[in-house]
Amino acid sequence: MPAAKYKFSGQESYDHNISKVTGGFVGTLRVKSSTILWKPSDARSGTPWYSVTLDEFIEFAKRKSYKVSK
C-alpha cells in the first residue's frame, strides 16, 4: 500500500452500510483518506476487501462519470 498523500481531519475511516430500498444488505463501503474499499454482503469473515486508491478512483470518475451539480 502506498504512503498516505491525503488525510481526514476527523476519523481515520468512515463505513457506510448499503442496503436495497426493498430491503436486504448489499455491502459495506469504507472510505479512508487515500483508499476506497468495498466488501459485498456475501463475503465471508476474513475475506479481504476490494480496494482502489483515491487517485485511481479520481481518474475513473473523470473518465466514466457525468458532470452534475450538487
C-alpha positions in Angstrom: 0.0 0.0 0.0 1.5 3.4 -0.9 2.3 6.0 1.7 -0.7 8.3 2.5 -0.8 11.5 0.5 -4.1 12.7 2.0 -5.7 12.8 5.4 -9.1 13.4 7.0 -9.4 16.0 9.7 -11.6 13.6 11.8 -11.8 9.9 11.9 -9.3 7.6 10.1 -12.1 6.0 8.1 -15.9 6.1 7.5 -18.0 3.0 7.0 -21.3 3.1 5.0 -23.6 0.1 5.0 -25.6 0.0 1.8 -29.0 -1.7 1.6 -31.6 -2.1 -1.1 -34.7 0.1 -0.9 -36.8 -3.0 -0.9 -34.7 -4.5 1.9 -31.6 -6.6 2.1 -28.0 -5.7 2.8 -25.7 -5.1 -0.3 -22.3 -4.5 1.3 -20.1 -2.0 3.1 -18.2 0.9 1.6 -15.3 2.1 3.7 -13.7 5.4 2.8 -10.2 6.2 4.0 -8.3 9.3 3.2 -6.3 7.7 0.4 -8.3 4.4 -0.3 -11.8 3.4 -1.0 -12.8 -0.2 -0.1 -15.8 -2.5 -0.8 -16.9 -5.6 0.9 -20.0 -7.3 -0.5 -22.6 -8.7 1.8 -21.9 -12.3 0.7 -18.2 -12.1 1.7 -17.2 -14.5 4.4 -15.4 -13.5 7.6 -11.7 -13.0 6.9 -12.3 -12.3 3.2 -10.2 -9.3 2.0 -11.8 -6.1 0.9 -11.7 -4.9 -2.7 -9.8 -1.6 -2.8 -8.8 1.2 -5.1 -6.6 4.2 -4.3 -8.2 7.6 -4.2 -6.1 8.7 -7.2 -7.3 5.7 -9.2 -10.9 6.5 -8.2 -10.5 10.1 -9.2 -9.2 9.1 -12.7 -12.0 6.5 -13.0 -14.7 9.1 -12.0 -13.3 11.6 -14.5 -13.4 9.1 -17.3 -16.7 7.3 -16.6 -18.9 9.9 -14.9 -21.3 12.6 -15.9 -20.7 16.1 -14.6 -23.5 17.0 -12.3 -24.3 19.8 -9.8 -24.9 19.1 -6.2 
